[in-house]
């Protein structure tokens, strides 16, 4: 997966299109990411003998293909700029992440 924890991302498709946030968790096998304050779901827990019933809210995962790395945040006069991430090798042969739009190291 090309995304890592604490990357600033923007949602490119779906219900939350255009919303920005930080990645708080990733799942490489399922290709999912959790983004802070995006895709919040509510779970209602029934009361049991030992516990009270409660309502909890938490972030649900989003597929990694529906997000892109944020290059520049939006302001009043400009639009947010985002790009996909690719891989390349530097001169030492080490694998690095690059911004596909600018071809610079991320």
C-alpha positions, 0 to 999 in steps of 0.5 A: 500500500502506498499510504502511511499513517499520518499522511494528509489525504483527500477523498476523491470519490464517494459520499465524502468526496473533497473532504480532507484528513489524516490517516490514523490506521491502514490495513494492507491486506484489505487495502483499506484506510481509516481517516480521522473524522471521515466516514463516522458510523454509529453503533448501538450496543444493547444493555447486558447484565454486566453493562449498560447500553450505549451508543458509540461513534467511530471511523469506518474504513475507506478503500485506498483507491478512493483517496489521494495524497494532499499536495496543497490545501485549499484556500479561499482563492485556490482549490486543493491540489492532490496527487497519486503516489508512485514508487521509484528508486534513488541513486543508492537503490533505495525504494522511495515514494514519489509524487506522480504529478511533480515527480518529486520525492514525497 
